[in-house]
Amino acid sequence: MISLAHAQTAGAADPTGGFMQLLPMILMFVVLWFLMIRPQMKKAKDHKVLIEALQKGDEIVTGGGLVGRIVKIGEAYVTVEIAEGTEVVVQKPAIGMVLPKGTLKSL
C-alpha cells in the first residue's frame, strides 16, 4: 500500500499555480520578440513603403548589386536602364534601396 507520508505529498498543490514553471518560457519569448521579430517586421514594413514609393526616374540598387535608373514601372516588375540603351526587367521586391538623384553620374 501507499505510505501515509507519500500520500500526503502527492496531493500538495503548487502555491504559484505552475506559473513559475512557465515564467522562463515567457521571458524567452519576450526577449525573442524585442530582439528579432519586432526589428524584422519594422524592416519589412520600411521595404514595403520603399517599393510603393518607386517612381519613373528613380536611381536604384537591386539586391544583386545592379545600379540603374527606373524607366518603366509595372504591377510586379520594373524596367531598369543600367547603361545607355541597356534595359533589364527586375522584380520589385529585388530593389534594395533608392539612391539620391545624380548618383549615377558620379559613378
C-alpha positions in Angstrom: 0.0 0.0 0.0 0.9 3.6 -0.2 2.6 5.0 2.8 0.9 7.9 4.6 3.7 10.4 4.0 3.8 9.7 0.3 0.0 10.1 0.0 0.1 13.5 1.7 2.8 14.9 -0.6 1.1 13.7 -3.7 -1.9 15.8 -3.2 0.0 19.0 -2.3 -0.8 21.8 -4.7 1.8 24.2 -6.1 1.2 27.6 -4.4 2.1 29.6 -7.5 -0.3 27.5 -9.7 2.5 26.4 -12.1 3.3 30.0 -13.2 6.9 29.7 -12.1 7.5 26.8 -14.5 6.2 28.9 -17.4 8.0 32.1 -16.5 11.3 31.2 -18.2 9.5 30.4 -21.4 7.5 33.6 -21.3 10.7 35.7 -20.7 12.5 33.9 -23.6 9.6 34.8 -25.9 9.6 38.4 -24.8 13.3 38.7 -25.4 13.0 37.0 -28.8 10.2 39.3 -29.8 12.1 42.5 -29.0 15.5 41.4 -30.3 14.5 39.5 -33.5 10.8 39.6 -34.6 10.0 43.2 -34.0 13.0 44.7 -35.9 12.4 42.3 -38.8 8.8 43.4 -39.0 9.9 47.0 -39.0 12.4 46.4 -41.7 9.8 44.6 -43.9 7.4 47.5 -43.4 10.0 50.0 -44.4 10.9 48.0 -47.5 7.2 47.8 -48.5 6.9 51.6 -48.2 10.1 51.9 -50.4 8.6 49.7 -53.1 5.3 51.5 -53.1 7.0 54.9 -53.4 9.0 54.0 -56.6 8.7 56.4 -59.5 10.0 56.6 -63.0 13.4 58.2 -63.0 14.5 57.0 -59.5 18.0 55.7 -59.3 18.1 52.3 -57.5 20.3 49.5 -56.4 19.0 45.9 -56.7 19.7 43.1 -54.3 22.1 41.7 -56.8 24.1 44.9 -56.9 22.9 46.3 -60.2 22.7 50.1 -60.3 20.4 51.9 -62.7 17.5 54.3 -63.4 13.9 53.2 -63.5 12.4 53.5 -67.0 9.1 51.8 -66.6 7.0 50.5 -63.6 4.6 47.6 -63.9 2.5 45.8 -61.4 5.2 43.4 -60.2 8.2 44.3 -62.3 10.3 47.4 -63.0 12.4 48.1 -66.1 15.7 49.5 -65.2 18.3 51.1 -67.5 21.7 50.0 -66.3 23.6 51.6 -69.2 22.8 53.7 -72.3 20.4 51.6 -74.3 20.6 48.5 -72.0 17.5 47.8 -70.0 16.7 44.9 -67.7 13.5 43.8 -66.1 13.7 43.4 -62.3 11.1 42.2 -59.7 10.0 45.0 -57.4 11.0 43.1 -54.2 14.5 42.8 -55.5 15.1 46.5 -55.2 17.3 47.1 -52.2 17.4 50.9 -52.0 16.8 54.2 -53.8 19.8 56.3 -54.4 19.9 60.1 -54.2 19.4 61.9 -57.5 22.6 62.3 -59.5 24.4 59.3 -58.0 24.7 57.5 -61.4 26.6 60.5 -62.9 29.2 60.2 -60.2 29.8 56.5 -60.8 
